[in-house]
Amino acid sequence: MIKAIVMIQATVDSIPETAQAIADVECVDEVYSCAGDVDLIAVITVREHEELATIIPGKISKIPGVLATDTHIAFRSYSRQDTEAAFSIGAETTD
């Protein structure tokens, strides 16, 4: 699976409606409103890179209130669970 993180600039007065419309797009897992350089961040999961071309410029960019997008493709995922599992390999205890 391919994960993409999409940074979205949106019109300020329509952020809640824009965020909900983005969340309703197929393959969008989550949408966050945030402070800082971007207004919304969407997390997308697809099977093929070509699907991103359909979803981001073809759907998300056309949603009213979306001004611009900046897409980042995830190469690898790190989490606390993954780290703990890696360090516990071979550390079984015998009682």
Residue pairs with C-beta under 8 A, 6 or more apart in sequence:
1 45
1 46
1 47
2 45
2 46
2 47
2 48
2 49
2 51
2 52
2 73
2 74
3 43
3 44
3 45
3 73
3 74
3 77
4 43
4 44
4 45
4 46
4 52
4 56
4 71
4 72
4 73
4 74
5 41
5 42
5 43
5 44
5 71
5 72
5 74
6 41
6 42
6 43
6 44
6 56
6 60
6 69
6 70
6 71
6 72
7 37
7 38
7 40
7 41
7 69
7 70
7 71
7 72
8 18
8 22
8 38
8 39
8 40
8 41
8 42
8 60
8 66
8 68
8 69
8 70
9 38
9 39
9 66
9 67
9 68
9 69
10 18
10 19
10 39
10 40
10 65
10 66
10 67
11 18
11 65
11 67
12 39
14 64
14 65
15 33
15 39
15 40
15 65
16 33
17 64
17 65
18 40
18 63
18 64
18 65
18 66
19 31
19 33
19 40
20 31
21 63
21 64
21 65
22 28
22 31
22 40
22 42
22 60
22 63
22 66
23 30
23 31
23 42
25 55
25 59
25 60
25 63
26 55
27 44
27 45
27 46
27 51
27 55
28 42
28 43
28 44
28 55
28 60
29 43
29 44
29 45
30 42
30 43
31 40
31 41
31 42
31 43
32 40
32 41
32 42
33 39
33 40
34 40
34 41
38 70
42 60
44 52
44 55
44 56
46 52
46 55
49 73
52 71
52 73
56 69
56 71
57 69
60 66
60 69
61 69
